[in-house]
Structure formats: C-alpha cells, structure tokens
Amino acid sequence: MAYAINCITIYFNPSGGYHTALQLCAKGYRVTIACRNIEKAKNACASIVNRLGNSASIDFIIIDLSELSSVSKSVHMITAQKRCYDIIILNAGVLLPKLFKTKDGFDTTFQV
C-alpha cells in the first residue's frame, strides 16, 4: 500500500485556497481544508470531487481563527484524527486599517 501524503490548508478560502486544494488532490494527496464556513467547505469538497472524480481525497474541519475556542476545538478534532500531516499550508492573514478586537480581546491582525 502506498503512503498517502496528507496536506492541510489552514483558513481555506474559495479563491486561491480552492485552487491549491484542487491541485493537491489532482496529485493524489489527501487534503483537509480548514474553513470557517461549513457551506463553503462542503461546496468546495463537492466541487473538487466533481471535477476530479471519486479518487479525490478531501475533507474539511471548521475553524474560526478569530475565536480561540474554535481554534482549540479544531486542534482537538485534528489530533483525534491521528493523521500525520506532511504539508501544512498557512493561508491566513489580515492587515486592517484600524484596530479591531476579536471576541477574545486581541488585535485581529495578530490573532487571525
């Protein structure tokens, strides 16, 4: 049995993140997308499977980097999978023109 290369893209987005996940799946990698919107995550996974066929191995977890409780919950979900990730793509970042605080009281630029 061949070793599956596991990838996770943190803070998947429907534009660049989608195409990254699509290309990784096309190469035969097992991809997990981490997204804050469940509908967008489901639609992206379905679209990739539709384009590549059932051989595409993709799943998702829900994470909202602006809430530390969501991050903690997602870490537990990822850990419970007992999957070793070979590739981690960090696709998060924000630079805001003025100060915004997260629910946890941190500057959004630093937390997200």
N, C-alpha and C positions, 0 to 999 in steps of 0.2 A: 504494500500500500504506500503510495507516495505521500510525502509530508505536505500538508496544506499550509500555505503561507497565510497567516492571519494578519489582517490590517484593521485598524480602527481610525476613523476620521472624526475628530472632536469638533463639535459645533458645525456640523454639516449644514450647508446652505444649498438652495435649489439651483444656483448658478454654477459657480466653479466647483463646489463640493460634489454636485451631481456628476459632473464630467470626470472628476477624479475617481469617484466610486465606480462609474461605468467602465473606465479604462482598467482599473484594478480587477474588477470582475471579469472583464474580457481576457485578462491574462491568466485567469483561473484562480485568483486569490479569493480567500474567504474574507468578506468585508462586513464590518459592523459600522453603521453610521450612528453618530450621537447627535441628536437633534432635539430642539425644544418643542417642536410642533408635531404631534403624533400623526395628524392627517398628511402633512408634507412628507414625513418619514415613510408612512405606508405607501403613499403615491409614488415616491421615488423608488422604493424597493420594487413595487409592481411594475413600474416603467422599465427598470433595468432588466427584470426577469422577462418582460415582454419583448424587449429589444434583443436580449442575448439567449433567451430560452431557459429551460429549467436547469441548465448546467450552472447558471449564475448562482453563486452562494452569497446571499446578502441578508442581513438582518439589521435591527436597529435597537437602540435604547433611547430613552427620553432623558434629557439633561437640560437644565437652565442654569447657565453659569452665573447668572445674576442672583441666584439663591443658593447659599451654601448648603442648605438642607437638601436641595435637589442634587447637588454635586455629591454629597455624602451618600445619598440613596443610590445614585448611579454607580459610584465606586463599589458599593456592596453588590449591586447586580453584576457588574463586570467581574468582580472577584469570584462570585458564585458560579460563573461560567467555567472557571478553572481552565481558561484558554490563555495560552501564551501568545501575546501579540508581537509579531516580528517587525511590523511597521506601524508607527503612530504618527498621524498627520494632525498637527495642531493648527486648526483653521479659525481660531478665534482672535478677535482684536477689535478694538474700538477706540477712536480718539474723538472726544466730544468737545465742542467749542466752549462749553461752560460746565460747571460742576453739577453732576447728577449723582445721587447716592442710591445704592442698591437697598433692598429690603434689610440687608444685614448692616447697613450704615457705612459701607465702604464706597470710595470713589469708584464709579462704574469703569473708568478707564483702567484701573488696576485690578478689579475683581474679575471683569469679563475679559 
